[in-house]
Amino acid sequence: MSKAASRMKHMKKLSDKKVIHTSKMRTNIPAGLAVASPPLGPSLGQRNINIPTFIKDFNERTKDYKEGIPLPCRIKVNPDRTYNLVIHHPPATYYLKQAAGIQRGTMHGKEVAGKITLKHLYEIAKIKSEDPPLALMSLQQVCLMMVGIARSVGIEIVRDLDPDEYAEFLKEREVIVAEQKRQLQELREAKMLRTV
């Protein structure tokens, strides 16, 4: 057998192997709103997943969620082009902002964007502890993790929360957020002028 023939035989063996994606695809998809357009469609296409089937499956499985809630997903592709889809609960920041009644967190590190009670924190930790990555953590560890996430978003954790005082706090906060948005818009416009 010549050297060229043995090389061709080796190359044929390599080309007959199926491509196996060892890493899981990690992405956030809005509940009930999966579409084939970028960024989701191309990512699925690269992994040889049937895009219309995936979209129909995902939207069907998330129909009980409020439409548009971001859901972290883990997708493992099998060699026969099938896939295993694991849908986690929404991110902790989503729950924390919902509990605090705010749309966005802090823009500067030390300001308070919102407040939640210890009971809110405990309930969010109970929900998030059902996610597979946190399955081996105790509820106390998940609570401590939620405290850290709340701090990073600018949410203060308090024992009791007076509804009237908090409503007043949120009104004051709206003024601050509007001013921050105005400053951001001015910075963007100034940057656009410099690039022109």
CORFENWO-V676789 format. One record per residue. N is the residue number from 1. PHI is phi in degrees with one decimal (999 if undefined). NEAR is the number of other ideal C-beta (glycine too) atoms within 8 Angstrom. D_FIRST is the distance of its C-alpha to the first C-alpha in Angstrom with 1 decimal. Layout:
N | PHI | NEAR | D_FIRST
N | PHI | NEAR | D_FIRST
This chain:
1 | 999 | 3 | 0.0
2 | -76.3 | 5 | 3.8
3 | -65.3 | 5 | 6.7
4 | -66.1 | 6 | 8.4
5 | -67.2 | 8 | 6.4
6 | -68.6 | 9 | 6.7
7 | -66.1 | 8 | 10.2
8 | -63.5 | 8 | 11.1
9 | -63.2 | 8 | 10.5
10 | -64.1 | 8 | 12.7
11 | -64.4 | 8 | 15.2
12 | -64.6 | 8 | 15.6
13 | -61.7 | 8 | 16.6
14 | -65.2 | 7 | 19.0
15 | -75.6 | 6 | 20.5
16 | -78.4 | 5 | 21.2
17 | -70.7 | 6 | 23.4
18 | -82.3 | 4 | 27.1
19 | -78.2 | 6 | 29.2
20 | -117.0 | 5 | 31.7
21 | -82.1 | 8 | 34.8
22 | -81.4 | 3 | 35.8
23 | -90.4 | 4 | 39.0
24 | -79.1 | 6 | 42.0
25 | -81.6 | 13 | 43.6
26 | -114.9 | 7 | 47.2
27 | -155.9 | 10 | 49.8
28 | -104.3 | 8 | 53.5
29 | -123.6 | 11 | 54.3
30 | -66.5 | 11 | 57.9
31 | -57.5 | 12 | 59.0
32 | 72.0 | 10 | 59.0
33 | -123.0 | 9 | 58.0
34 | -68.8 | 11 | 54.2
35 | -134.4 | 7 | 53.2
36 | -78.4 | 7 | 50.0
37 | -73.8 | 5 | 51.2
38 | -59.7 | 5 | 50.0
39 | -89.8 | 6 | 49.5
40 | -70.2 | 12 | 48.6
41 | -54.7 | 11 | 46.8
42 | -60.5 | 8 | 44.1
43 | -63.3 | 10 | 43.5
44 | -70.0 | 12 | 42.9
45 | -62.4 | 9 | 40.8
46 | -63.0 | 6 | 38.4
47 | -99.1 | 11 | 37.8
48 | 58.5 | 7 | 37.3
49 | -92.0 | 12 | 40.5
50 | -67.7 | 6 | 42.5
51 | -63.5 | 10 | 45.4
52 | -60.0 | 7 | 48.2
53 | -65.4 | 8 | 47.5
54 | -61.8 | 13 | 47.6
55 | -62.2 | 11 | 50.8
56 | -62.7 | 8 | 52.5
57 | -62.9 | 9 | 51.5
58 | -63.4 | 13 | 52.7
59 | -63.3 | 11 | 56.0
60 | -68.0 | 7 | 56.7
61 | -72.5 | 8 | 56.2
62 | -108.7 | 12 | 58.4
63 | -67.0 | 7 | 61.2
64 | -82.0 | 3 | 63.6
65 | -82.9 | 9 | 63.4
66 | -65.9 | 5 | 65.7
67 | -60.8 | 8 | 63.8
68 | 97.4 | 8 | 62.4
69 | -67.2 | 10 | 62.2
70 | -70.6 | 11 | 59.1
71 | -118.1 | 14 | 56.8
72 | -67.3 | 12 | 54.0
73 | -124.2 | 14 | 50.8
74 | -121.8 | 10 | 47.6
75 | -120.4 | 15 | 44.7
76 | -108.5 | 10 | 41.5
77 | -95.4 | 11 | 38.8
78 | -91.5 | 8 | 36.7
79 | -59.6 | 6 | 33.1
80 | -90.1 | 4 | 34.6
81 | 71.0 | 9 | 36.9
82 | -83.4 | 6 | 39.9
83 | -145.3 | 11 | 41.9
84 | -111.3 | 7 | 44.4
85 | -108.5 | 11 | 47.5
86 | -113.7 | 9 | 49.9
87 | -106.2 | 9 | 53.2
88 | -92.2 | 11 | 55.4
89 | -67.4 | 9 | 59.1
90 | -55.6 | 9 | 60.3
91 | -59.8 | 8 | 60.1
92 | -59.7 | 10 | 62.9
93 | -62.0 | 9 | 64.3
94 | -62.0 | 10 | 64.8
95 | -62.2 | 13 | 66.9
96 | -63.3 | 15 | 68.8
97 | -66.0 | 14 | 69.8
98 | -63.0 | 7 | 70.8
99 | -64.3 | 9 | 72.9
100 | -81.8 | 11 | 74.5
101 | 75.3 | 7 | 75.2
102 | -121.1 | 11 | 73.5
103 | -92.6 | 4 | 71.0
104 | -140.1 | 7 | 69.6
105 | -82.9 | 12 | 69.6
106 | -74.4 | 10 | 70.9
107 | -96.5 | 6 | 70.2
108 | -113.0 | 5 | 71.5
109 | -52.4 | 5 | 70.6
110 | -103.7 | 4 | 74.1
111 | -78.1 | 9 | 75.8
112 | -97.6 | 8 | 76.3
113 | -90.1 | 12 | 74.8
114 | -169.5 | 14 | 75.9
115 | -136.6 | 12 | 77.0
116 | -136.8 | 14 | 76.0
117 | -92.7 | 11 | 77.4
118 | -61.2 | 8 | 75.8
119 | -63.7 | 6 | 75.8
120 | -58.1 | 9 | 73.7
121 | -60.1 | 14 | 71.3
122 | -63.0 | 9 | 71.1
123 | -64.1 | 8 | 70.4
124 | -65.1 | 13 | 67.6
125 | -63.1 | 13 | 66.1
126 | -62.4 | 9 | 66.3
127 | -65.8 | 9 | 64.4
128 | -68.9 | 13 | 61.7
129 | -68.2 | 11 | 61.2
130 | -78.9 | 8 | 59.6
131 | -67.4 | 9 | 56.7
132 | -53.3 | 6 | 53.5
133 | -64.1 | 5 | 53.1
134 | -102.5 | 11 | 56.6
135 | -62.2 | 8 | 56.5
136 | -89.9 | 3 | 56.4
137 | -90.8 | 9 | 59.3
138 | -75.2 | 5 | 62.9
139 | -62.5 | 9 | 65.4
140 | -64.5 | 6 | 67.2
141 | -64.8 | 8 | 64.0
142 | -64.9 | 13 | 63.4
143 | -60.4 | 11 | 67.1
144 | -63.3 | 8 | 66.7
145 | -64.1 | 12 | 63.7
146 | -65.0 | 14 | 65.8
147 | -61.3 | 10 | 68.5
148 | -63.2 | 8 | 66.2
149 | -65.7 | 11 | 64.9
150 | -61.5 | 13 | 68.5
151 | -62.2 | 8 | 69.5
152 | -66.4 | 7 | 66.7
153 | -85.1 | 12 | 67.8
154 | 95.9 | 12 | 71.4
155 | -100.4 | 16 | 72.7
156 | -90.3 | 9 | 75.4
157 | -104.0 | 10 | 75.7
158 | -125.0 | 9 | 79.3
159 | -73.1 | 4 | 81.1
160 | -126.4 | 5 | 83.4
161 | -134.2 | 9 | 83.3
162 | -80.4 | 6 | 86.5
163 | -59.1 | 6 | 85.7
164 | -68.6 | 6 | 88.4
165 | -62.5 | 8 | 87.5
166 | -69.1 | 11 | 83.8
167 | -61.8 | 8 | 84.6
168 | -64.6 | 8 | 86.6
169 | -59.9 | 9 | 83.7
170 | -64.8 | 11 | 81.3
171 | -64.0 | 8 | 83.8
172 | -63.2 | 8 | 83.9
173 | -65.0 | 11 | 80.2
174 | -58.7 | 8 | 79.8
175 | -63.4 | 8 | 81.8
176 | -63.3 | 9 | 79.6
177 | -64.0 | 10 | 76.4
178 | -61.3 | 8 | 77.9
179 | -65.3 | 8 | 78.7
180 | -63.7 | 9 | 75.2
181 | -63.6 | 8 | 73.6
182 | -62.6 | 8 | 76.0
183 | -63.3 | 8 | 75.0
184 | -62.1 | 8 | 71.3
185 | -63.0 | 8 | 71.9
186 | -62.6 | 8 | 73.8
187 | -62.1 | 8 | 71.0
188 | -62.3 | 8 | 68.5
189 | -63.7 | 8 | 70.8
190 | -64.2 | 8 | 71.3
191 | -66.6 | 8 | 67.6
192 | -63.6 | 8 | 67.2
193 | -64.2 | 7 | 70.0
194 | -68.4 | 6 | 68.2
195 | -82.5 | 5 | 64.9
196 | -77.3 | 4 | 66.6
